[in-house]
Amino acid sequence: MWTAVACAIAGIVLIGILADKAVVMRSWWWLAASALLATTALTIRTGPAIARRTLLALSVLSLFAGITTLRTLETRDDYLPRIMAQHTGANAQRAGTVVALEGIVTSPPRIADAPQGPLAPFIMQSPSYHTWLSVSRMQISDTWMPASGRVLIITRGSEAPTAQPGETVHALGIYSPPRDRVNPGEPPRLRKAIQDNYAGILESSSPTLVQRIEVARGWSKLTQLRELLRLRAREAFDAATRSTSPERRALARTLLLGNSDDPAVSDISQTFTKLGLSHVLSISGFHLTVMAMVALYVLRLTGDRGWIEPALVALAVLLYTSLVPLEAPIVRSALMVLALLATEATGRRYDRVCVLALITLALLAWRPLDATNLGFQLSVGLTAMLLWSSDAMQWRLFGKPIQGLIETRPTLLSRIIEGTKAATAIGVMCWLVSLPLLIHTTGLISPLGVLATLIVSPIIVVALWAGYISLALAAVSPWLAAPAAWTLTSSTAASAWAARVIESVPMSSLRVADPGLLWTFAATTALIACARLGYASRKRTLLLTLTAIATTYFIACSLPTRTHRNVALRIDTLSVGDGTCMLLSSENDAILWDCKTAPRAGVLPGIVAAARAQGVSRVPRVIITHPDIDHFAGLFDIIEPLGVQQVLVPARFIDQASQEPAGAADITLRELARRGVLVRTLAVGDQLTIGTARGTILSPSPTATFTNDNDHSITMLVETPTSQPTPARILLNGDIGPAAIEALTTSTSLPPLDAAELPHHGSYNPQSEAMITQLSPRIVLQSTGPKRLDDPRWDVARANRTWLVTARDGAISLEIRRDGTLHTRTFAPTPADVR
């Protein structure tokens, strides 16, 4: 019963966390309503029990809506971005403002990760060091004032700042505030920044601009000692693993420190994700719970020692947290396991799932937005299933043991068999329960996920144990860490090898469409019930459950939304800075117009997340307008997730590849050939179909002799039939410059336009202005970074038309409805989103 109550409360809390979006109120209104509802429920002595329970449920809902508002929307008066907004205004923030900050350094300087992948050598990134500062005050306009927040200091150059954790420093640089999500599919970045007390970035051009003004004292001295201990352990660990490959070393760091953003581990991370093992590469409560259970089992083999056993395991967990950065996933996992160990140490028979529910509520009160985080969901969900249903799942698969038989002394073989059954049951259960969530989040089904779990998980357990031991020994003596570090890297290499072997099996993973949140919730609930409830007719029940889930999945995916039914063509211009990435979709077809890298959205590349958020799961064709890296840097991130089969390029792309061996174009063509992607050239007169829309290539001519690469950009006129007599027309221009524009306007009779992409991100020239004025599009789409925003030379052309810019408006969605009307939507939040 208590487990059911805990599940009900968890559902109410989740609704409460989401309720602050639907009903905009100050936190104190929510909290007052919660107190009033709870008081009313407790004072009612008569009447039906359902009334009191409803009031209590509404009280809990209001409580967490208030906590979420307080933690993610409301800020302190001295919060640094709030002060900057008051003193400089939005325009100054956008352009960058020189600011002096003082505060305590909370992390040692670390060199920024270099780009990875085939095109990494061509992505410009100067060397820099990153360090975190807890701000205490700021100076602007010769005035010092109190300020708060965590700021990331980026110091340009090959030399690191000398300031160390615990020291007070004075830092001067260009300040940039936190930015909210700008593309569909991204998490709410600004709300998360407020929750984490993140206050933005300070860019310093030299390490001399970050000066120490006071050495560490008091609590700051303890912070410094803790960081030095971590640094010693990390340096010893790195020294012990220096001879291994970068991927093995990065994978080991990811398992121990939760550093899943390391570019060196991106390839193997995709492999684990495709096999449904994304949770394996993140520090989670499930990881630490399994490790704690194994440790308790080993200790109990030496005899029953009562509370000492969980106390020793808790001490080991605390030692681990003292040696690794206290990032949210690590703190969350450690608190979860410590609370479970504390209940174990009392000797009382607490319901572990109820204890876990209470821990979860406390964690959500601390970080409400974690409720929508995949890592948190898998961590809590799989830990709950491990505690609640592992035995029931084993009975469902292998039958329940007959009760009342005389027990015999177990042999080694029988223990191995029972252990294998238990591991198989846990693997099947975790795969089944997480399957709907992974489909919804990543768009993947792995038929071999259970096999991968059974093979990889034991190796990961060995790797984790070796890693914990190596970290502990490294803090004492570096040479002691070498054997454990070798075991760790060997285990991680074995897990990576096993994952890649399984991935190489045909149909090991399948890309599928997102069926929606409602199906995800219903399917997960059904699978939990199937794993937990009863074991009679187990095979038939499991088969019927899976059949029902598969049937409803296909039904959910086949039902178009109302928006899709009314839209003839949609063009989504993503916000990618000084670059271009436009997604054109019509009916069940889609094509990408350039693909500059978009900010990553959780476990998915930004372009993939944006496409899935817009209902597009496959993009078979990509057009690269010309051979500039800012138009195809994200190509290799999307080929597999979006099922790209063909890349369309101008002849200039092929020519440049032959003229510059080992250049960006040449490497791109070779990598595409290796991956089996067809490359085709486009020229004047070629036509493409995109659902009901038709694209006609207007430029470049095969005989074009332009000297500038930009002038060789593909220009395409997209025509979409509607209920109006003439089709809707949109002109996509790439980076064409003055020469190409003159050739285009003199050789082609262009009709009036409904919308147009501004050439070359809005770089002004008289020819571009004349073309926009002559064709008179009602809507202009400008994909650019801040430096080309609001150029006054475009003021005349900008008048009397809708002019949307990604640097200001975020991603831009243009819909051509079947009735011929055009509708636009932007994804940049309004200032009222944060209170």
GIBELUR-V229030 format. One line per field, one symbol per residue. ss: DSSP state (~ for helix, > for strand, _ for the rest). psi: psi as a letter, one per 20 degrees, with the letter a starting at -180 (. if undefined). burial: + if it has 24 or more other ideal C-beta (glycine too) atoms within 12 Angstrom, else -. Layout:
# GIBELUR-V229030
ss = ???
psi = ???
burial = ???
This chain:
# GIBELUR-V229030
ss = _~~~~~~~~~~~~~~~~~~~~~____~~~~~~~~~~~~~~~~~_____~~~~~~~~~~~~~~~~~~~~~~~~______>~~~~~~~~~~~~~~~~_>>>>>>>>>____>>________~~~_____>>>>>>>>>>>>>__>>>>_>_>>>>>>>___________>>>>>>>>>____________~~~~~~~__>>>>>>>__~~~>>>>>____~~~~~~~~~~~~~~~~~~~~~~_____~~~~~~~~~~~~_____~~~~~~~~~~~~___~~~~___~~~~~~~~~~~~~~~~______~~~~~~~~~~~~~~~~~____~~~~~~~~~~~~~~~~~~~_____~~~~~~~~~~~~~~~_~~~~~_~~~~~~~~~~~~~~~~~~~~~~~~~_____________~~~~~~~~~~~~~~~~~~~~~~~~~~~~~~~_>>___~~~~~~~~~~~~~~~~~~~~~~~~~~~~_~~~~~~~~~~~~~~~~~~~~~~~~~~______>>_____~~~~~~~~~~~~~~~~_____~~~~~~~~~~~~~~~~~~~~~___~~~~~>>>>>>>________>>>>>__>>>>>_______>__>_~~~~~~~~_______>>>>____~~~___~~~~_______>>>>>~~~~~~~~~____~~~~~~~~~~~___>>>>>____>>>>__>>>>>>>_________~~~~__>>>>>>_______>>>>>_____~~~~~~~~~~_______>>>_~~~~___~~~~~~~~~~___>>>>___~~~___~~~~~~~___>>>>~~~~__>>>>>>____>>>>>____~~~__
psi = ghgggggggggggghhhihihhooqqhhgghghggggggghhiohrrqhhgghgghghggghghgggggghihprqhjpghggghhhhrhghggipppqpqqappiqqpppqpqqrrhjgiiopoqqrqpqqpophrqppljpqqqqrrppopooqripqqiqrpiqprpppappprqprqiqqiqrnhghhgggjkpjaqoopiqiiinppiprpqchhhggggghhggggggghghhhjhirqhggghhghghhikmijphijgghghghghjkkhihkqprhgghgggggggggghihirojcihghggghhhghgghiiqpmrghggggghghhghhghhhhiqmqohhgghgggggghhhgnhiihjpgggghggghgghghhjgghhghhhjqpqpqiqpprpprgghggghhgggggggggghgghighghghgikqpnhjhgggghghghhhggggghggghgghhhgphhhigghhggghgghhgggggghghhipqkhqpprqoirhghggggggghghhhgorjqlgggggghghggggghghghhioqrhghhiphppoooqokbmaqopopppckqqqpnrmqpqpqnciqqgggggghhjjoipnhqppohrlphjijhjgiiigghjlphppprrhhggghhhhmqjrggghghghghhjkpppqqqrpiqqqpnciqpppphqrqhjpkqhphhijqppppppopaiqhqqpppppickqagghgghghhipnprqqhqqppqljjppqhggghggggilqhpppoorahhjploiijgghhqkqpopphhgiaqpopporhjiqppqpqipqqhihp.
burial = --+--++-++++++++++++----+-+--++-++--+---+-------------+++++++++++++++++++++---+++++++--+----++--++++++++++++++-+---++++--------+++++++++++++----+-++++++++++---++-++++++++++++++++++++++++++++++++++++++++++--+-++++---+---+--++-+++++++++-+++-++--+-+++++++++++++++++++++++++++++++++++++++++++++++++++--+---------++-+++-+++-++++++++++++++++++++++++++----+-++++++++++++++++++++++++++++++++++++++++++++++-----------------------++++++++++++++++++++++++++-++++++++++++++++++++++++++++--+--++-+++++++++++++-+++-++----+++++++++--++-++++++++++++-+--+---+--++--++-++--++------+--++++++++++++++++++++--++++++++++++++++++++++++++++++++++++++++++++++++++++++++-++++++++++++-----+++++++--+----+-++++++-+-+-++++++++++++--+-+-+++++++++++++++----+++++++++++++++-+++--+-+--+++++++++++++-+++-++--+-++++++++++-++-+--+--++--++++++++++++++++++-+-++++++++----+-
